[in-house]
Amino acid sequence: MAASERKVRGNLAHILPPHGVSKLARAWLHEDVPGFDVAGMLVGDKEGHAALLCKTPGVLAGAPFVSAVFSELCCSVEWFYKDGDEPLRHLGADPCHVAVVSGPVRNILLGERAALNCIARASGIATEARRACQAAQGWHGRVLGTRKTTPGFRLVEKYALAVGGAGTHRHNLSDTVMLKDNHIWAIGSISEAVKEARDTAGYHTKIEVECRTHEEAKEARNAGADIIMLDNIPPPALHNLAQKLKAEFPNLIIEASGGITQDNLSSYQGPNVDAISLGCLTQGYPIVDFSMKILREWQPMEKESKDKAIPACIIDSPKVAPHVRRDYAF
């Protein structure tokens, strides 16, 4: 199955540890509001509702984290789209109503920025990941992210990669032993490094070795490496080397990495390359723009109407059915 055609059967949100998501939400709120909230005092604790609006095209990601932020504040979130959807795909350029947050207005506003920061960045990564996977359509291999993530934000970024359809690669140094050039130089040889790693990690853990030549890759495989990362090798030389290695070691997994971007991704795809990792998916990605607006009125739709209606709202647009229209307090 091609990289862009892979489907996930279950709910991806279920891969997230609830305690980890809650811990992040609490940390974000504590960072943003470590002391008094004077503006919140002026609003008070009256009950209200706010629309979460998507303002630019992209893949929605980060809903579990947004819900966790507001759950910490005794608010609830009703989602009209799920992670992986593209709210503005068929709705033009007007903002799209993707969720409603309900609870004390003071608490809604207290969690607003943490929630928006998270969903904007997560959706940006998911959008870039889907774009990369679509560029790999028809290729047998897998597009991957890397460990080049934002400190403290890795769980969100790895989740967003999965929402966009990309592989998450290893999550941390404890996942998959990866021996890079600095490890090899410090230890002395590829063979010695792989042997020591295997003796310590055991046979249930995969070992990946960064290589730049046929000799290095052959030594790594003969020493017991499971995956060879061909790093910073131009496409013509990469494919030539990958072909030689697959002829010698048919079951060897070959990953291409280093200097790969959305623009040159297709040139790294080949019959002997099994994975391509891109650091740009979690570094320097554009965000998807979201905002929140307090609603003057909110009349929840009946379940039957929700199921039949397009779960979206375009501000002041006659194209939207009356029962999904909302009034915004701009």
N, C-alpha and C positions, 0 to 999 in steps of 0.2 A: 504493500500500500504506500502511495506517495506521501511525502512528509505533510503536505497541506490537506490530505484527505483523511488523516487520522481522527477518529471520533472517540470521545470519552463517554463510557456508558453511564457512570455514576455522576454525582454532584461533586465537582471539583472542590467546593468549599469544605467537603468532608475530609480532605487531606490535611486540613489545618488543625493543629491542636488548640482546642478552645481556651485552655489556660494560657497558651502563648499569645493568642490574639488579645485576650483580656489584659494581659500584662503590658503589651505594647500600647493598647488604648489608654491605660492608666498612666503610662510613662509620658505619652504625648500630651495628655491633659495636664499633668503636673508640670511639664516643661512650659506649656503655653500659659498656664494660670497658677503660678507658684504662690501667689498671695491674694490680695483683695481683687474683686471684680466690681469696680465702682459702676461701670456702665450697666452691668447686670442688675445691680441694686435699683437703678432707675427704672428698669423694665418690670421688675417684680416677678412673682411666681404664678401669674395668671396662665391658664392653659392656652395653648395655641398650636398652630401648624405652620410648617415651612415647606416650600417646594424645592426639591433638589433638581437643578436644571443643567442639562448638558448643552453647551454652547458651540462646540466645534465637533466635527466628525471624528469618530474613533471607536475602538472596542472598549466596552464597559468592563472594568475590573476593579475589585476592591470592596465589593458590597459587604462581605463579612466583617471587614475592619471598620467600615463606617457604622454598621449596626452595633458593633462592640463599643465604639466611642459613645454613641448615644445611649446604649444600655447602661453604661457606667453613670450616666446622668439621669437615669430614670425616664428616658424617652424611648419611643418606639419608632421603627422605620418600616413603611410599607413600600415595597419595590414594585414598579410597573415593568421593569426589564430585569433580566438576570445577567450575571457576568458572562461575557462572551458575545452578547448582543451588540449591535451597532445602532443605537437609537436614532441617529440622524440619517441613516442610509437612504430611507425613502421619504424623508420629511422635509427636505429643503434645508435652508440655512437658519431658520428661526430656532430659538432655544427649545429643547425637548424636555418635558417633565418626566424624569426617570424614577422619582420616589417622593414620598411625603414623610416628613418627620413630625411626630406629635409628642407633646409634653409641655412642661413649664417653659414659657418663652425664654426666660433667663437661661435655662439649661440648654435650650436649642442653640442660642447664640454663643454660649460658652464652648460648645463642642463644634461649632461651625468650621473654624479654621483648621483644626486638626483633621476633621473629616474630609474637607476639601483638599487639603494638602495630600492626603493619602490617596484619594480616588483619582485625582488629577495625574499623579505620577504612576500609579498602578495601571490606569487606563492607557497612559502613554506607552508604557512598556508592552502591554498586551497588543496595542496597535502596531508597534514596530515588529513584534514577534509574529503577528499574523501576516504582515507584509513580507517578512522574510520567508515564512513557510509557503506563501503563495508563489513567491519567486522560485521556490524549490519544487513546485508541482511537477510530477512526472519522474522525479529523481527518487531512487530507492532509499536514500539515506535520511538522516535526521539533522535538523537545524537545532543547535544548542545555544544556551546562554553560557556564561562563565561565572567565576567567583568574583568578578569585578563588580561588586555591589556596594551600596551605600551602607557604611557602618550603622548598625542598629535598625536597618530597614530591609534586611535580607529576606526575611520571611515574606514580606509583601512583594518584593521584586521577584522572588522565585515563583511565588503563586501567580503573579501576573504573567510570567513567561508561559506557565502551564495553561492559563486561560487563553493566551494568544496562540497556543498550539505548538510552542517550541519545547524542546527538552530542557530540563533545569540544570543538567550537568551535576557535578557534586555540590553539595550544600556547604561544606566546610572542609577543613583539613582532615577531619576524622573520616570523611567519606572517600573511598577510593584512594589508594596511595598513588600520588602523582610525583614522579621524580623528574624535576626540571634541571636545566643546565647547572644551576648553582648547587644543587644537591650532588650531581655527578662530580663537579669540580672539587667540592669539599671532601667527598668520600674517596675519589681516586679513579674509579672505573664504573662503567655501566653494570658489568656483571656482578661486581661486589655489591653495588647498591641494590640491585634487584634481589640478590640472594639474601642480604640482610633484611630487606623489607619483607620478603616472603617468610623468612623464619620468624619474624616478629608478628606480622599481621595474620598469618595462617592462610589456608587455601580458600577460605570463604570470601576473602577480600580481593578485588581486582587491583592490578598494578598497571599504571600507565607511565610510559617513559617518553619524554620529549626528545626527539631526534631530528637531525638535519641532514644526515647522509645515509646511504644504503648500509654502510658498515655499522654505523651506530644502531640502526634499526634491527639489523640482523643479530647483532650481539645482544640487544635487549630481548628479542624474541627467544633466542636460544637460552637465555638466562631465566626465562619464565614469565616475561611480561605478557599481559593480556591485550593491552591497547598500546598502539604507537601513535604519538602525536607528532605529525610532521609540521614543524613550526616555522613560520616566516619563509616558506618556499614558494616561489612564483608558480602559477598554475601549470605551465608546460612541464617544468621539472617535477612538480608535485605529482602529476598524473603518470609520468614516466616511472618515478620511484614507486608509487603505489602499485602500479602494474607488476613491477618486478617482485615486490614483497608479497603480493597476493599469489603470484605464481609459485613462490617458495613456501608460503604459509597461508593456505586458503582460508583458514579460520581466524586469522589475525584481524582484529578490529583496527581500522585506520581512521584517525581523526585529523582534519586539516584545521589549522589555527594560525593566527597572527596576521594582522593587516587586512582582515576580511571585513568588508562593509556591505551595506545594502546594494551599493552600486556595482560591486565586482563579485557578488556572491555566486552568480551563475557560472562564472569561469572556474570556480573551485569544485563544482559538482562533476562527478565522474563515476563510472561503473566500479571503480576500485576504492572509492572514498566512501566510508560509512557514516561519517558525521562531520559537520562543520560547526565550529564554535565561534561566536561573535561577541566580543566584549561590548560592542556599541549598543547592544540591546538593553543593557543596564547602565550605560555610561553616555551621558550627553543626549538622551532621548528627549523628544519634544513631548510636552504634556497635552492632555485633553482638557479643555477649559470647562470648569463647572462653577456654578454659583448657587447660593441659597437665598430665597426670598420668603419673608413672612407673608402668609396668606390672610387676606381680610376675612374670607369665609372658606369653610371646608365642609363639603357634604359628601361623605364616603359613598362610593358607588355600591349598588347591590352586587352580590357575587355573580349573579346571572348576567348583569350588564358588563361586568369586568371581563368575563369570559368571551363575550361577543365583540367587545369594543377594542380598538387599537389602544393599548395602554400607554397613551402619550398625550401630551398637551402642548400645543403651540400657542404662545401668548397672543391674545387678541386676533386669532386666526379664524375666519369663517369656515375653514375646511374641517375643523374639529367638531364632532357631534356635541350638542349642548350638554349631555350628561357627563362629558369628560372635560368641559371647560372649567377654568378656575379664575378667580379674581386675585390679582397680585397687588400687594402694597408696596409700590416702588416709591 
